[in-house]
Amino acid sequence: MRYISTRGLTEPVGFSEAVAIGLAPDGGLYLPETLPQFSEADLRRFETLDYSELCFEFLRRFATDIPSETLRGLVAKSYTTFSDSAIAPLKELSKNLHVLELFHGPTLAFKDFALQLLGNLYGNQCSRRSESINVLGATSGDTGAAAIHGLLGKPGTAIFILYPDGRVSPLQERQMACTGAVNVFALAVDGSFDDAQTSLKEIFGDQKFRQQHRLSAVNSVNIARVLAQSVYYLYAFLRLPATTRAETEFVVPTGNFGNVLAGWLLQKMGVPLRSFKVATNQNDILYRLFNSGDYRVSAVAPSLAPSMDIQVSSNFERFLYLSVGGDAAKVRDVMQTFKTTGGYQFENFNRDTLSASRCTDAQIPGIIRSVYERFGYILDPHTACGFSDLAKDRPSVVLATASPAKFPETIISAIGIEPKDSSLEKLKTLPVKKYLLKTDVVSIRSFIEQHAV
């Protein structure tokens, strides 16, 4: 299978090359030239598979340049670090309400599903090609920790993670800055996540610098991230009652649009998922987009759900490309207008099977309290955003994106209980090692030059 850029100015590449590059040289995002289709017979066969085997069966359609047994081994290794044998357990709160728990990986967040795998893909690439790789990413909280833990101590790798200083939770920061690994660089920058992501894209746009330092993007601009996340939608779908599968809406807390895009892509591959709700926090660019067609940046307001404190949603570009029938020139026009003016007003915006909801900081503690009182279930503040406007006329699956133990202050204020996890308790005793940087490209490039492998 070949991968093409959403901006249409880059030659197609294979899976491994798309993963190694991350962001396409023309500034676009890679997508498969064609999406495979899964038949009813495929889905019946998949019902009996465990998570790891299902992931292999799914990914082998995309990673066609990796030998099957090699891919099977990389996938199997990626899910040995999860604490729940189901990997992604589907918990029933009521007849028409389920929670898909995606926080049983090593950093207690949904990002582990893709980033444990991506770390192993990078490790395999370094070994096979006898070369090193430098991984660069920006995070609003969970991506950085998951990326770091996917690459901890892997030979031939270094990982540089930009995050907004003071705008992630203390435990999220400790997950990035207390590893003690010599190949990990936690870079606390003096701006927002969007500032960091803008600098990251500019650095990747310098092809000479990218090639010189063998840079690869670990953010959800990397196609492997999105495809790996598609698997847990398929896993959940196959575990729903057969009578309600086709009626169920998936509710997805998201800021960078990658999490919901993963499910939407699966729908385009023939899996009959009904619809998706994009659940935003008070930084609601996606809510405004799906309700008015206006895609416009506003100021980022730090929130109780910090991983969603994002205004520029990278993966929206993939949705746009497919929504306009693969018209790369249209994508280039929209993205250039958005870059220069900070906004784009769509005429007759194609929402497809997506809708959106918004949740403010004022609402989050009350939602956590209400769900705990009704079901005895504790939500983290991001997952709480998914409960703000649930449909009453159809079944819902809400994606639980992080463990509540990562946000103890919010949970204590809502229900008077402090959720704990042993891995996080251990972090509290370790020294923090972070590097304070300006958000500008010159400062970041200079640091990479000094520490790249």
LOTIPA-965040 format. One line per field, with one value per residue (C-alpha): residue in one letter; chain; z, y, x. Coordinates in Angstrom, 1 decimal. Layout:
BEGIN
residuo = c(A / ...) .
cadena = c(A / ...) .
z = c(Z / ...) .
y = c(Y / ...) .
x = c(X / ...) .
//
This chain:
BEGIN
residuo = c(M / R / Y / I / S / T / R / G / L / T / E / P / V / G / F / S / E / A / V / A / I / G / L / A / P / D / G / G / L / Y / L / P / E / T / L / P / Q / F / S / E / A / D / L / R / R / F / E / T / L / D / Y / S / E / L / C / F / E / F / L / R / R / F / A / T / D / I / P / S / E / T / L / R / G / L / V / A / K / S / Y / T / T / F / S / D / S / A / I / A / P / L / K / E / L / S / K / N / L / H / V / L / E / L / F / H / G / P / T / L / A / F / K / D / F / A / L / Q / L / L / G / N / L / Y / G / N / Q / C / S / R / R / S / E / S / I / N / V / L / G / A / T / S / G / D / T / G / A / A / A / I / H / G / L / L / G / K / P / G / T / A / I / F / I / L / Y / P / D / G / R / V / S / P / L / Q / E / R / Q / M / A / C / T / G / A / V / N / V / F / A / L / A / V / D / G / S / F / D / D / A / Q / T / S / L / K / E / I / F / G / D / Q / K / F / R / Q / Q / H / R / L / S / A / V / N / S / V / N / I / A / R / V / L / A / Q / S / V / Y / Y / L / Y / A / F / L / R / L / P / A / T / T / R / A / E / T / E / F / V / V / P / T / G / N / F / G / N / V / L / A / G / W / L / L / Q / K / M / G / V / P / L / R / S / F / K / V / A / T / N / Q / N / D / I / L / Y / R / L / F / N / S / G / D / Y / R / V / S / A / V / A / P / S / L / A / P / S / M / D / I / Q / V / S / S / N / F / E / R / F / L / Y / L / S / V / G / G / D / A / A / K / V / R / D / V / M / Q / T / F / K / T / T / G / G / Y / Q / F / E / N / F / N / R / D / T / L / S / A / S / R / C / T / D / A / Q / I / P / G / I / I / R / S / V / Y / E / R / F / G / Y / I / L / D / P / H / T / A / C / G / F / S / D / L / A / K / D / R / P / S / V / V / L / A / T / A / S / P / A / K / F / P / E / T / I / I / S / A / I / G / I / E / P / K / D / S / S / L / E / K / L / K / T / L / P / V / K / K / Y / L / L / K / T / D / V / V / S / I / R / S / F / I / E / Q / H / A / V) .
cadena = c(A / A / A / A / A / A / A / A / A / A / A / A / A / A / A / A / A / A / A / A / A / A / A / A / A / A / A / A / A / A / A / A / A / A / A / A / A / A / A / A / A / A / A / A / A / A / A / A / A / A / A / A / A / A / A / A / A / A / A / A / A / A / A / A / A / A / A / A / A / A / A / A / A / A / A / A / A / A / A / A / A / A / A / A / A / A / A / A / A / A / A / A / A / A / A / A / A / A / A / A / A / A / A / A / A / A / A / A / A / A / A / A / A / A / A / A / A / A / A / A / A / A / A / A / A / A / A / A / A / A / A / A / A / A / A / A / A / A / A / A / A / A / A / A / A / A / A / A / A / A / A / A / A / A / A / A / A / A / A / A / A / A / A / A / A / A / A / A / A / A / A / A / A / A / A / A / A / A / A / A / A / A / A / A / A / A / A / A / A / A / A / A / A / A / A / A / A / A / A / A / A / A / A / A / A / A / A / A / A / A / A / A / A / A / A / A / A / A / A / A / A / A / A / A / A / A / A / A / A / A / A / A / A / A / A / A / A / A / A / A / A / A / A / A / A / A / A / A / A / A / A / A / A / A / A / A / A / A / A / A / A / A / A / A / A / A / A / A / A / A / A / A / A / A / A / A / A / A / A / A / A / A / A / A / A / A / A / A / A / A / A / A / A / A / A / A / A / A / A / A / A / A / A / A / A / A / A / A / A / A / A / A / A / A / A / A / A / A / A / A / A / A / A / A / A / A / A / A / A / A / A / A / A / A / A / A / A / A / A / A / A / A / A / A / A / A / A / A / A / A / A / A / A / A / A / A / A / A / A / A / A / A / A / A / A / A / A / A / A / A / A / A / A / A / A / A / A / A / A / A / A / A / A / A / A / A / A / A / A / A / A / A / A / A / A / A / A / A / A / A / A / A / A / A / A / A / A / A / A / A / A / A / A / A / A / A / A / A / A / A / A / A / A / A / A / A / A / A / A / A / A / A / A / A / A / A / A / A / A / A / A / A / A / A / A / A / A / A / A / A / A / A / A) .
z = c(0.0 / -0.8 / 1.2 / -0.3 / 1.1 / 1.7 / -0.1 / -3.2 / -3.8 / -2.5 / -4.2 / -2.7 / -0.2 / 1.6 / 5.1 / 6.8 / 5.0 / 5.9 / 9.5 / 9.5 / 7.9 / 9.9 / 8.4 / 4.6 / 2.9 / 1.4 / 4.9 / 4.4 / 6.2 / 4.9 / 4.1 / 2.3 / -1.4 / -0.9 / 2.2 / 2.5 / 3.0 / 5.7 / 4.9 / 7.1 / 6.9 / 8.1 / 11.0 / 12.0 / 11.9 / 14.0 / 16.8 / 18.3 / 18.2 / 21.3 / 21.1 / 19.9 / 17.2 / 16.0 / 15.8 / 13.7 / 11.3 / 10.9 / 10.5 / 8.0 / 5.4 / 5.8 / 6.8 / 3.6 / 3.5 / 6.9 / 6.9 / 8.5 / 11.3 / 12.1 / 12.3 / 14.4 / 16.9 / 17.1 / 17.7 / 20.4 / 22.2 / 22.2 / 24.3 / 27.0 / 29.1 / 29.6 / 33.1 / 32.0 / 30.1 / 27.8 / 26.9 / 26.1 / 28.4 / 27.5 / 30.8 / 30.9 / 33.0 / 31.9 / 29.1 / 26.6 / 28.0 / 27.9 / 28.7 / 26.6 / 29.0 / 27.2 / 30.2 / 31.1 / 29.3 / 31.0 / 31.1 / 31.9 / 28.7 / 25.4 / 23.6 / 24.8 / 22.2 / 19.3 / 20.9 / 22.4 / 18.8 / 17.2 / 19.6 / 18.5 / 14.8 / 15.3 / 17.2 / 14.4 / 11.8 / 13.6 / 13.9 / 10.3 / 8.7 / 11.2 / 11.7 / 14.4 / 14.6 / 16.5 / 17.4 / 17.9 / 19.2 / 20.9 / 23.7 / 25.6 / 28.3 / 27.4 / 24.0 / 25.4 / 28.2 / 26.0 / 23.3 / 25.8 / 27.4 / 23.9 / 23.3 / 26.8 / 26.4 / 22.8 / 21.1 / 18.4 / 19.4 / 21.1 / 21.8 / 22.2 / 23.6 / 23.7 / 26.2 / 27.5 / 30.8 / 33.7 / 31.5 / 31.9 / 35.2 / 37.7 / 37.2 / 33.4 / 33.7 / 36.0 / 33.5 / 31.0 / 33.2 / 35.8 / 33.6 / 34.2 / 30.6 / 28.8 / 25.4 / 26.7 / 26.6 / 28.2 / 26.8 / 28.7 / 26.4 / 27.3 / 25.2 / 24.5 / 22.8 / 19.6 / 19.7 / 20.2 / 17.4 / 15.0 / 15.7 / 15.3 / 11.8 / 10.8 / 11.8 / 9.8 / 6.9 / 6.7 / 4.7 / 4.9 / 8.8 / 9.0 / 6.8 / 8.5 / 11.9 / 10.8 / 12.4 / 12.7 / 14.1 / 16.9 / 17.1 / 15.6 / 12.3 / 12.0 / 10.2 / 12.4 / 15.3 / 13.7 / 12.3 / 15.6 / 17.3 / 14.8 / 16.3 / 19.6 / 17.9 / 16.0 / 19.2 / 21.1 / 18.2 / 18.1 / 21.9 / 21.8 / 21.7 / 18.1 / 18.3 / 19.1 / 17.3 / 14.3 / 16.4 / 18.8 / 18.8 / 19.8 / 22.0 / 21.7 / 23.9 / 21.6 / 20.9 / 18.0 / 16.2 / 15.8 / 18.2 / 16.5 / 13.0 / 13.8 / 14.3 / 11.3 / 9.0 / 10.3 / 9.3 / 5.8 / 5.6 / 5.7 / 9.5 / 10.2 / 13.0 / 13.3 / 14.2 / 16.3 / 18.7 / 19.0 / 22.7 / 23.4 / 26.5 / 26.7 / 24.0 / 21.5 / 17.9 / 16.8 / 18.5 / 16.6 / 13.3 / 13.4 / 14.5 / 12.2 / 9.6 / 11.0 / 11.7 / 13.6 / 16.2 / 19.5 / 22.6 / 24.5 / 28.0 / 30.5 / 31.7 / 34.0 / 30.9 / 29.8 / 27.1 / 25.1 / 25.4 / 21.7 / 19.0 / 15.8 / 15.3 / 13.0 / 12.0 / 10.7 / 7.5 / 6.9 / 7.4 / 5.1 / 2.3 / 2.3 / 2.7 / -0.5 / -2.5 / -2.4 / -3.9 / -2.7 / -4.3 / -2.1 / 1.0 / 0.2 / -0.2 / 3.0 / 5.1 / 3.6 / 4.3 / 7.8 / 8.4 / 7.2 / 8.6 / 11.6 / 10.2 / 7.4 / 6.8 / 5.1 / 2.8 / 3.2 / 5.5 / 5.2 / 8.7 / 7.5 / 10.5 / 13.1 / 15.6 / 18.5 / 22.1 / 24.4 / 28.2 / 30.3 / 33.5 / 35.5 / 34.3 / 34.7 / 38.5 / 38.5 / 35.7 / 37.6 / 40.8 / 38.9 / 37.2 / 40.5 / 42.3 / 39.5 / 38.6 / 41.2 / 38.4 / 38.5 / 35.4 / 34.6 / 33.5 / 29.8 / 29.8 / 31.8 / 28.7 / 26.8 / 29.2 / 28.8 / 26.1 / 25.6 / 23.1 / 24.8 / 21.8 / 21.1 / 22.8 / 23.4 / 24.0 / 25.7 / 25.2 / 28.6 / 27.5 / 30.8 / 34.3 / 37.0 / 39.0 / 36.8 / 37.9 / 41.7 / 42.5 / 40.2 / 41.4 / 45.1 / 44.6 / 42.8 / 45.0 / 47.9 / 46.8 / 45.8 / 43.0 / 43.1 / 40.9 / 42.1 / 39.1 / 39.7 / 43.4 / 42.7 / 40.4 / 43.2 / 44.8 / 41.7 / 40.7 / 37.7 / 34.8 / 32.3 / 29.9 / 29.8 / 26.2 / 24.2 / 21.8 / 18.8 / 16.1 / 16.6 / 20.2 / 19.6 / 16.5 / 18.5 / 21.3 / 18.9 / 17.2 / 20.5 / 21.7 / 18.6 / 18.2) .
y = c(0.0 / 3.5 / 6.7 / 10.1 / 13.7 / 15.6 / 18.5 / 16.6 / 17.8 / 14.8 / 11.5 / 8.5 / 6.4 / 3.1 / 2.5 / 2.4 / 5.6 / 7.4 / 6.4 / 7.5 / 10.9 / 11.7 / 15.0 / 15.0 / 17.2 / 19.5 / 20.2 / 17.8 / 14.6 / 11.1 / 9.0 / 5.6 / 6.0 / 3.8 / 2.5 / -1.2 / -2.5 / -4.9 / -7.3 / -8.8 / -12.1 / -10.3 / -8.8 / -12.2 / -13.7 / -10.8 / -11.4 / -14.2 / -12.5 / -10.9 / -7.3 / -8.0 / -10.4 / -8.0 / -5.2 / -7.4 / -8.4 / -4.7 / -3.3 / -5.9 / -4.3 / -1.1 / -2.1 / -4.1 / -3.5 / -5.2 / -9.0 / -10.5 / -12.3 / -9.3 / -7.1 / -9.7 / -9.7 / -5.9 / -5.7 / -8.4 / -6.8 / -3.4 / -4.6 / -6.6 / -3.4 / -3.0 / -3.8 / -5.1 / -8.4 / -7.0 / -4.1 / -1.9 / -3.1 / -2.1 / -1.3 / -1.2 / 1.6 / 1.1 / -0.7 / 2.2 / 3.5 / 2.0 / 3.4 / 2.2 / 2.3 / 3.4 / 4.1 / 0.7 / 1.3 / 2.4 / 6.1 / 5.7 / 7.4 / 6.4 / 7.6 / 4.4 / 2.3 / 4.0 / 5.1 / 1.7 / 0.4 / 3.4 / 3.0 / -0.6 / 0.4 / 2.9 / 0.4 / -2.1 / 0.5 / 1.5 / -2.1 / -3.0 / 0.0 / 0.3 / 4.0 / 6.3 / 8.4 / 11.5 / 11.8 / 15.2 / 15.9 / 18.5 / 17.7 / 19.2 / 16.5 / 12.8 / 12.4 / 13.3 / 10.9 / 8.0 / 8.8 / 8.9 / 5.6 / 4.0 / 4.8 / 4.6 / 3.3 / 2.1 / 2.0 / 4.6 / 6.8 / 10.2 / 11.8 / 15.5 / 16.5 / 20.1 / 21.0 / 24.3 / 25.0 / 25.2 / 24.1 / 20.3 / 18.6 / 18.0 / 14.3 / 14.5 / 16.6 / 14.0 / 11.2 / 13.1 / 14.6 / 11.8 / 8.9 / 9.1 / 7.9 / 9.4 / 9.5 / 11.5 / 15.3 / 17.0 / 20.6 / 23.0 / 25.9 / 29.4 / 29.3 / 27.2 / 23.8 / 25.5 / 27.6 / 24.5 / 22.7 / 25.6 / 25.6 / 21.8 / 22.0 / 24.7 / 22.6 / 19.6 / 21.9 / 22.5 / 19.3 / 19.8 / 20.0 / 17.1 / 14.8 / 15.8 / 14.8 / 12.0 / 13.6 / 11.8 / 13.2 / 11.4 / 13.6 / 12.3 / 13.8 / 10.4 / 8.0 / 5.1 / 6.9 / 7.2 / 3.7 / 2.1 / 4.0 / 2.7 / -0.8 / 0.0 / 1.2 / -2.1 / -4.0 / -2.1 / -2.4 / -6.2 / -6.4 / -4.5 / -6.4 / -7.4 / -5.8 / -2.4 / -2.1 / -0.3 / 2.2 / 3.2 / 6.6 / 6.9 / 9.9 / 11.1 / 13.7 / 15.3 / 18.4 / 17.5 / 15.5 / 12.4 / 10.2 / 10.8 / 10.6 / 7.1 / 5.9 / 7.9 / 6.3 / 2.8 / 3.7 / 4.6 / 1.1 / -0.5 / -1.1 / 0.1 / 2.5 / 4.8 / 8.2 / 10.1 / 13.0 / 15.3 / 16.3 / 19.4 / 21.3 / 25.1 / 25.5 / 24.7 / 25.3 / 21.9 / 22.5 / 25.8 / 24.2 / 21.4 / 23.7 / 26.7 / 25.7 / 28.4 / 27.1 / 29.9 / 30.3 / 32.0 / 32.3 / 29.1 / 29.2 / 26.7 / 24.2 / 21.3 / 19.1 / 20.3 / 17.6 / 19.2 / 22.8 / 23.1 / 25.4 / 24.2 / 20.6 / 18.9 / 15.9 / 18.0 / 18.2 / 14.5 / 14.7 / 17.7 / 15.9 / 13.0 / 15.2 / 17.1 / 14.0 / 14.1 / 17.6 / 18.5 / 22.0 / 22.7 / 21.5 / 23.7 / 26.7 / 26.1 / 25.5 / 28.5 / 30.8 / 29.4 / 29.9 / 33.5 / 34.7 / 32.4 / 31.2 / 29.7 / 29.9 / 26.8 / 27.0 / 23.9 / 22.3 / 18.5 / 17.1 / 13.6 / 11.5 / 13.8 / 16.2 / 18.1 / 19.1 / 21.6 / 21.4 / 24.2 / 24.0 / 25.0 / 21.8 / 19.3 / 18.7 / 18.4 / 15.8 / 13.8 / 14.0 / 13.0 / 10.0 / 8.8 / 9.1 / 7.3 / 4.6 / 4.5 / 5.2 / 7.8 / 9.9 / 11.9 / 15.5 / 14.8 / 11.8 / 14.0 / 16.3 / 13.3 / 13.1 / 16.8 / 16.2 / 12.5 / 11.5 / 10.3 / 8.4 / 6.0 / 3.9 / 5.6 / 4.5 / 7.2 / 6.9 / 7.2 / 8.7 / 8.9 / 7.6 / 9.8 / 9.2 / 11.7 / 14.5 / 14.1 / 17.7 / 17.8 / 14.5 / 15.4 / 18.7 / 16.9 / 13.8 / 14.0 / 10.9 / 10.9 / 8.3 / 6.7 / 4.6 / 3.0 / 4.1 / 7.7 / 7.5 / 6.4 / 9.4 / 11.8 / 10.8 / 11.3 / 14.4 / 16.4 / 16.9 / 19.4 / 21.9 / 25.4 / 26.8 / 29.6 / 28.5 / 30.0 / 27.7 / 28.9 / 27.8 / 24.4 / 23.7 / 24.6 / 22.2 / 19.4 / 20.0 / 19.7 / 16.5 / 14.5 / 11.0) .
x = c(0.0 / 1.2 / 0.7 / -0.1 / 0.0 / -3.2 / -1.6 / -0.7 / 2.8 / 4.8 / 5.5 / 3.7 / 5.7 / 5.4 / 4.1 / 7.5 / 8.7 / 5.5 / 6.0 / 9.7 / 8.9 / 5.8 / 4.9 / 4.9 / 7.6 / 4.9 / 3.5 / 0.6 / -0.4 / -0.1 / -3.1 / -3.5 / -4.1 / -7.1 / -8.8 / -9.3 / -12.8 / -13.9 / -16.7 / -19.3 / -17.4 / -14.2 / -16.1 / -17.5 / -14.0 / -12.6 / -15.1 / -13.1 / -9.7 / -8.0 / -6.9 / -3.3 / -4.4 / -7.1 / -4.6 / -2.3 / -5.2 / -6.1 / -2.6 / -1.4 / -3.7 / -1.7 / 1.9 / 2.4 / 6.2 / 6.8 / 6.9 / 3.8 / 5.6 / 7.7 / 4.6 / 2.8 / 5.7 / 5.9 / 2.2 / 2.2 / 5.1 / 3.3 / 0.4 / 2.4 / 2.7 / -1.1 / -2.4 / -5.8 / -5.9 / -8.7 / -6.3 / -9.4 / -12.2 / -15.7 / -17.6 / -21.4 / -22.8 / -26.4 / -28.2 / -27.6 / -24.3 / -20.9 / -17.4 / -14.4 / -11.5 / -8.4 / -6.1 / -4.6 / -1.3 / 2.0 / 1.2 / -2.5 / -3.9 / -5.2 / -2.1 / -0.3 / -2.3 / -0.5 / 2.8 / 3.8 / 3.4 / 5.1 / 8.1 / 8.5 / 8.2 / 11.0 / 13.1 / 12.7 / 13.5 / 16.7 / 17.8 / 16.9 / 18.5 / 21.5 / 20.8 / 19.6 / 16.5 / 15.5 / 11.8 / 10.2 / 6.8 / 4.6 / 2.1 / -0.7 / -0.2 / -0.7 / 1.0 / 4.5 / 4.5 / 3.2 / 5.7 / 8.5 / 7.5 / 7.3 / 11.0 / 12.6 / 16.1 / 15.7 / 19.1 / 19.7 / 16.9 / 16.5 / 13.1 / 12.4 / 9.0 / 7.8 / 5.1 / 3.7 / 5.4 / 2.9 / -0.1 / 0.0 / -0.9 / 1.9 / 1.7 / 1.7 / 4.9 / 6.5 / 5.7 / 7.8 / 10.5 / 11.2 / 12.2 / 15.9 / 16.5 / 19.4 / 17.6 / 14.7 / 14.5 / 11.4 / 11.4 / 9.1 / 8.4 / 7.1 / 3.9 / 0.8 / 0.6 / -0.4 / 2.8 / 4.8 / 3.0 / 3.5 / 7.3 / 7.4 / 5.8 / 8.2 / 11.1 / 9.8 / 9.3 / 13.1 / 13.9 / 17.7 / 17.5 / 15.0 / 17.1 / 20.4 / 19.1 / 16.8 / 13.8 / 10.5 / 7.2 / 5.5 / 2.4 / -0.9 / 0.3 / 2.0 / -0.3 / 0.7 / -0.8 / -4.2 / -4.3 / -3.4 / -6.2 / -8.8 / -8.3 / -10.0 / -13.1 / -13.3 / -12.6 / -15.4 / -17.8 / -17.4 / -18.1 / -21.3 / -24.6 / -25.2 / -28.7 / -27.4 / -24.1 / -25.3 / -27.3 / -24.5 / -22.8 / -19.2 / -18.5 / -14.9 / -13.2 / -10.7 / -8.6 / -6.3 / -9.0 / -6.9 / -8.8 / -12.2 / -10.7 / -9.4 / -13.0 / -14.4 / -11.8 / -12.8 / -16.4 / -15.1 / -13.6 / -17.0 / -17.4 / -21.0 / -20.4 / -23.4 / -22.0 / -19.5 / -19.7 / -16.7 / -16.6 / -14.6 / -13.7 / -14.0 / -11.4 / -14.0 / -12.8 / -14.1 / -17.5 / -17.8 / -16.7 / -19.2 / -22.0 / -21.4 / -18.8 / -16.5 / -12.9 / -11.3 / -8.6 / -9.3 / -7.2 / -6.4 / -7.8 / -6.1 / -8.7 / -9.4 / -9.0 / -5.5 / -4.9 / -7.7 / -6.3 / -5.8 / -7.0 / -5.3 / -6.4 / -3.9 / -5.9 / -8.8 / -6.7 / -7.1 / -10.9 / -11.0 / -9.1 / -11.4 / -14.5 / -13.6 / -13.0 / -9.2 / -9.0 / -5.5 / -5.7 / -8.8 / -7.0 / -4.0 / -6.3 / -8.1 / -5.0 / -3.1 / -6.1 / -6.3 / -2.6 / -2.6 / -5.9 / -6.5 / -9.8 / -11.8 / -15.6 / -16.9 / -19.9 / -22.2 / -19.6 / -19.8 / -20.2 / -20.8 / -21.7 / -20.1 / -21.6 / -20.0 / -20.6 / -18.9 / -18.1 / -16.8 / -14.7 / -17.8 / -19.6 / -16.8 / -16.9 / -20.7 / -20.5 / -17.9 / -20.1 / -23.3 / -21.7 / -20.2 / -23.5 / -25.5 / -23.0 / -20.2 / -17.8 / -15.0 / -14.3 / -11.2 / -12.0 / -11.4 / -13.8 / -16.3 / -16.5 / -18.0 / -20.9 / -22.0 / -24.6 / -25.2 / -27.9 / -31.1 / -32.5 / -29.7 / -26.9 / -23.6 / -20.0 / -17.9 / -14.2 / -12.4 / -9.2 / -7.2 / -7.1 / -8.7 / -5.5 / -3.7 / -5.9 / -6.4 / -7.1 / -10.2 / -11.5 / -11.1 / -12.9 / -15.8 / -16.4 / -13.9 / -12.0 / -8.4 / -7.8 / -4.4 / -2.1 / 1.1 / 3.1 / 2.1 / 2.8 / 6.3 / 6.9 / 6.2 / 9.5 / 11.7 / 13.6 / 12.2 / 14.6 / 13.3 / 14.8 / 13.3 / 13.2 / 11.7 / 9.0 / 10.9 / 12.3 / 15.9 / 16.0 / 14.4 / 16.6 / 19.7 / 18.8 / 18.2 / 21.5 / 23.3 / 21.6 / 20.6 / 21.9) .
//
